Amino acid sequence: MGKGRLEAFSDGVLAIIITIMVLEMKAPEGATLDALLPLAPSLLSYMLSFIYVGIYWNNHHHLLQACRRVTGSVLWANLHLLFWLSLLPFATRWMGNNHLAPLPSVAYGLVLLASAIAYWLLQRRIIAADGSASVLRHALGGDWKGKLSPLLYLAGIGATLADARLGQALYALVALLWLIPDRRIEHELEH
């Protein structure tokens, strides 16, 4: 299979994930800012999750640009990633509706952690499929953000048990780290 089909399918799933998240948001009952205020936790959860889906979409695009060969294990690793990302709407709504409760924030962090692990596995499968001349292997280098993110998710999950706001702040910190453009793959493809 060509990587075009894999990319198109993944793009479709990510678009559906965003659509589900926005459709699950409830509009305020009134037409004032006061009516909007109780929805702030849900809006903030949606914004964070939208940013995460955008980060994954962007990085997935670059990942597939570096991919030379799609194997069965690459397909399964990609589905594994999409599975965890598909749980983001559920975790987003649960955390948004219960913004200071520990369990929903822990569940959100677990979805983020599992997505990060699945993304790492997808990278490993692409590198294995492409062999020693893997563009992705050369581009990733030390991958400090990829190594730091799961540690911060674990810290966020732990911190959530003490104070959900602290855990959520750590989840937002990881998103901020990934908003900084990562040009490693682009740079490697240019050479």
N, C-alpha and C positions, 0 to 999 in steps of 0.2 A: 504494500500500500504506500502511496505517496504521502508525504507529510502534509500536503494540501488538504486532504480529507480529514486528517487528524486535527489540523488547525481549525478547519471549518466547524467540525463537530464540537470541539472545545469552546470555540467562540459562541456557538449557539447555546451551550449549557451555561456558560457564564452570563450571557444575556438573559436567559431565563431566571437565573439566580437573582440578578438585580431586579428583574420584573416582579418576582415573587416578594422580594423584600419591600419594594415600594407599595405593592398592592396590599400588603399586610398592615401598612400604616393607616391609622385612623385619623380622619380630619377632626379638628376641634368642633365642639357643638356650637360655640359662639363665634362672633366675627371680631373679637378683640384680642389684644395681646394677652390679657388675663386668661382667656380661654385656651390660648396656645401654651401657656406656661406648664400645665400638668403633662403636656406631651413632650417636653424638653428631653427627658431621658430617652424616650423612644426615638426622637429625632437625632440625638447624639449617637445612639447605638447604630442607627441606620447610616449616619454619615461615616462612622468608623468602619462599618462593614462595607460600605460602598467603596471607600478608599482601599480597603484590603482586596476586594474583588478587582478593582482597577490595577492594583500592584501586581496581583497574580496574572491578570490578563496581559499586562505589559511585559512582564518577565517571561511568561509562557511564550509570547510571540518571539522574543529574542532567543529563547531556548530552542524553539523549533527552527529559527533561522540558522542556528549552528548545527542542527541535526542533519546528518547526511543520509541516514538509513533508519527506516521505521521497521522494527521487528515486533513479534508478538509480545515480548516482555516490555517493550516501550508502550505498546497499546494498553497492556494491563496496568502498567505503572501510571499511565495517564488517567485511566478510569479510576484508579485508586485516589489520585489527587482530586478528580472531579467529585467523587463520592464525598470526601471530607468537606470540600467547598460547598456541596449541595446542602450540607447541614447548617451552613452559616445563616440562612434566613430563620430557621427555627431558633438557633442560639441567640441571634440578634433580637428577635421579638421577646424571647423569654427574659433576656437581660434587660431590654428596654422597659418591659412591663414591671420588672422587679429590680430596679437599678441598684438598690443597696443590699439586696439579699445575696449571701455568699454563693449558694449553689448555682444559680443561673450564671453568675460571673465566672465561676470555676468551669462550668460547662462551655462557656464561650471560649475561655482560654484553652480548654482541651481540644476544641475544634480547630483553633488556630495552631496549636502544637501539632496535632495530627496532620493538618494541611502542610505545615512546614516539613515534617518528616516525609510525607508523600511527595512533596516537591523535590526533596533531596534524593529520594529513591528514583524519581523520574530522571533526574540529572545523571545518576549512576547508570541507569539502564541505557540512556542515550550514549554516554561515554563508552559503555561496553559494546554497544551496537556499532559505533563508529571506529572502534579499535584504537591503535596507537596514534593514529593521525587525527584523533578527535579534536576538532576546533574547540568544542566546549571544555574539554579537559585543560587545554592551554589557557582558555579565557578565564576560567574560574580561579586559578591560582590558589591563594590562601583562603578565599571566600570568607572573610571575617564576619560579614553580616549574616551569611548563611549559618555560621557556627554560633554566633552570639544570639540570634533570634530565638532558637529553642530554649536557651538558658534564661532569657528574659521572660518567655512565656511561662516556664516553670516557676520563676520568681514571682510572676504575676499571679499564677494560680495559688501559690503559697501565701502571698500577701493578701489575696482576696479573703482568705480565711480569717484574717485579722481585721481588714477593712476593704470592702469591695471597691471603694474609690481608688485606693492605692493600686490594686490589681488592674483595674481598668486603665489607670494612668500608665502602667507599664505596657499594656497592650497598645495604647496609643503611641507610646515611645517607639515601639518596634515599627509601627506604621510610618512614623516620622523618619526613622532611619532609612526605610525603603523608598520614601518619596524622593530622596536625593538620587538623581539619575545614576544608574549603574551602566557605565559605558564599556565594561570589560568585553562583552561579546561583540558589540559593534566594532570596537577597536581591533579585536582579533580577526573579524571578518574582513576588515579593510586591508589587513596584511595577508 
